[in-house]
Amino acid sequence: MRLFGLKTCDTCRKALKSLPDAEFIDVRGAGVPSEVLAKAFDQFGEALLNTRSTTWRGLDDDQRSRPPLELLADHPALMKRPLIERDGHLFLGWTPQTRAALGIA
């Protein structure tokens, strides 16, 4: 299992604490592999972009109008977090639905 997120993100830390066997990948340093990012975008669409983040607010209209996958490649912190990959399945966010699907109470 891999957990893509930010080491400074409280939600990612909560998820990692509940998933001690997960491999944590800090997207600012390592990014998200393009195949994982493409699959996540196919599954979650524009919900993959965190439009409430300070990174998003710092972008001008021209940058915001770029294709989402290009934006995420250039600004990995724009991704909603955490993105969890387990056995080829992807989960976005640390919601009750994600926790239930992963078997976390």
N, C-alpha and C positions, 0 to 999 in steps of 0.2 A: 504494500500500500504506500502511495506517495501523497503527501500533503503539500500543495503549492500555496504559498502565502508570504506574509511579511513577518519577520521576527519581531517587529514592533507592534504588530496587530494583536489586540487583546483577544479577539475572537479566534484568531489562529492559535494563540497560546492555549486557550481553553480546549480547542479541538485536539491539539497535540497532547495535552495532558490526559485527555480521554482516550487517545490512540497512541499509547507509548511505543508501539512497534512500528509506527508509520515513519517513513523516511521524510524528513522535512526539507523542502527546497525553497529557499528564499528567492522569490522572483526578481527582486532588485539585483541580486548578484548573479544568479544562474539563469534567470528567465524561465520561460515555459517552453518545452520542446514544441516546434511548429506543428508536429502531427497531433500532439495533445491539445494544443490551442485550437487547431482547426476542428477537431472532433468536438471540443467543448462548445465552440461557436455553432457548429451544426446542431448540437443538442439544446443549447440554452439561448441561442440567438443574441440579441442586443442586451439581454439580461446579464450577460457576462461582463458588460461594462458597468463600472460603478460611477454613475453620473452625479453622485453626491459627494465624491471625494474632493480633497483639496487639489489633487492633480488635475481633475476635470475642470474645476473652477479656474485653474491657471491657464487653460488652453483658450486660444481665441477661436472665433467662429470658423475660420478656415481650417484650423487643426481639427476641430470637432467634427467637421463634415467629411473627414478622411474615412476610408473603409475601416471598420472596427478592428479587423485583424492587424492592419498596419499600425493603428494607434496602440494596440496592446503589445505589439512587437517593440515599438519605440518607447512606450511608457507602461511597463509591466504592472506598476502600482495601480493602474486604472482597472485592473481585473477585480471583480467581486471575489471575496475571500471567505473561507478557504476553498480551493478547488481540490477535491480529493479524488484520486484514481485508485480503484481497487478491482483487481481482476478484470480489467478492461472496461469497467463501468465508471462513470463520472458522477460526482455529486458536487453541487455548488452551494456554498453557505453552510452555516452550522445551525440549521433549522431543526425543529423537532422531527420533520420528515427525514432529513439526512441522518440524524442520530438513530431513528428507528430502523432505517434501511441498513445501517452499519451495525445494528445490534447493541447500541449504547442506550442505557436507560436514562 
